[in-house]
Amino acid sequence: MFERIRTGLILVTIVLLCMFATSNPIPMILLMIVVLAVGAKEWTKFGKGEGRPYKYPLLFIIRIQVVAFLAYFTEQYCAETWPIIWAIASIFWLSAFVTVRRYPLVGITPDRWFPFIGSLLLIATTLAIYSLWSDSPWWLMYLFALVWAADTGAYFTGKAFGKHKLIPDVSPNKTIEGLIGGLVLAAIIIAGASYYRHLMDWHLVGFVLLSMVTVLASVLGDLFESLLKRQADIKDSGTLLPGHGGVLDRIDSILAAAPIFALGFWLAGGF
């Protein structure tokens, strides 16, 4: 547990420094590129089962980084296409929900399209994070707070009161009581943000609905990665982060939450 807390504090410090220390986009861009590279490498472990990577993982990593570089450094030309990427990712997560609910009757079959799914999810997430940060670092902080609240609330509530399994075939440790605890803690964050922003009427309704959908999406992201690990017969996506596993183990919730929140934020024109 000490190792887990220490690693977590280091990660949070790095992320917060990149977010708030300067308005220069370079630190955030570099952070996103690192996450893309490591996340892409870890994604290859899901491809063949039993922890065996793709035959050519380097080509996958290079491809995803090239796309990311082009997206970041031509923002003024292609930012209007980002919502399309978020929408496609959101549609994928709707299908992922069905897969998670029906597993093991329905699963993910790694094939030649599997690397493109990984590319879509990773790129959509990093573009969403960068877009929210560009609007205001505090909006990105709000997204992280929602995800962390859902995860923390679910962990401690599940430990204390968890009896009824949520989806045992995918993640035996997650409980319905834990999900409720995560939703309650996230609701407190949502209420505080709504009050601070002085949101009223339809703006308030839209903000609350988007925030709650984002929280549920974060839970789905966590469950989906658990499904992939179960199919591939691996415990963690990697070993880079002591006490936490791999990068994908830390951002699995964000993979689903970020593009959905960014898309809703864009459709609403901000709050």
Secondary structure, 3 states (H helix, E strand, C coil): CHHHHHHHHHHHHHHHHHHHCCCCCHHHHHHHHHHHHHHHHHHHHHCCCCCCCCCCHHHHHHHHHHHHHHHHHCHHHHHHHHHHHHHHHHHHHHHHHHHHHHCCCCCCCCCCCHHHHHHHHHHHHHHHHHHHHHHCHHHHHHHHHHHHHHHHHHHHHHHHHCCCEEECCCEEEEEHHHHHHHHHHHHHHHHHHHHHHCCCHHHHHHHHHHHHHHHHHHHHHHHHHHHHHHHHCCCCCCCCECCCECHHHHHHHHHHHHHHHHHHHHHHCCC
